[in-house]
């Protein structure tokens, strides 16, 4: 939980994700992949199985490296 807070919530909260990620456009699929990459790079131990980004009740994006 701390890694997610430090890596994403604090840096992404109320920010333009295009600027934070240096991309002209950001979609859910790319964002899920970017989250995966940042989490993997910040982990010292443990395993990450997948990242699920839920945009709405009916629309979500999964990424599993």
C-alpha positions in Angstrom: 0.0 0.0 0.0 2.8 2.4 0.8 4.5 1.8 -2.5 1.2 2.6 -4.4 0.7 5.7 -2.3 4.2 7.0 -2.8 4.5 6.0 -6.5 1.1 7.0 -7.8 -1.4 8.6 -5.5 1.0 11.4 -4.4 2.5 12.0 -7.9 -0.7 11.5 -10.0 -3.3 13.2 -7.8 -4.8 16.2 -9.5 -2.2 16.2 -12.2 -2.5 16.1 -16.0 -1.4 12.5 -16.7 -0.1 13.5 -20.2 2.4 15.8 -18.5 3.3 13.3 -15.7 3.9 10.5 -18.2 5.3 12.7 -21.0 2.8 11.4 -23.5 0.6 13.3 -25.9 -2.4 11.1 -25.0 -3.0 8.6 -22.2 -5.5 5.8 -22.4 -6.4 3.1 -19.8 -4.3 0.4 -21.4 -1.1 2.6 -21.4 -1.8 3.8 -17.9 -2.1 0.2 -16.6 1.2 -0.6 -18.2 2.9 2.5 -16.8 1.6 1.6 -13.3 3.0 -1.9 -13.7 6.4 -0.7 -14.7 6.7 1.8 -11.9 5.5 -0.8 -9.3 8.0 -3.5 -10.5 10.8 -1.0 -10.5 9.9 0.1 -6.9 9.6 -3.4 -5.5 12.5 -5.0 -3.6 10.7 -8.3 -2.9 7.4 -10.0 -3.4 5.5 -10.7 -6.6 3.2 -8.6 -8.7 0.6 -10.7 -10.6 -1.3 -8.0 -12.5 -2.6 -4.4 -12.4 -6.2 -3.7 -12.9 -7.3 -0.2 -13.6 -11.1 0.3 -13.4 -12.4 3.3 -15.3 -16.1 2.5 -14.8 -18.1 -0.4 -13.5 -18.2 -1.8 -17.0 -14.7 -0.8 -18.3 -11.4 -1.9 -16.9 -7.9 -2.5 -18.1 -5.6 -5.3 -17.0 -1.8 -5.6 -17.5 0.3 -8.5 -16.4 3.8 -7.8 -17.6 
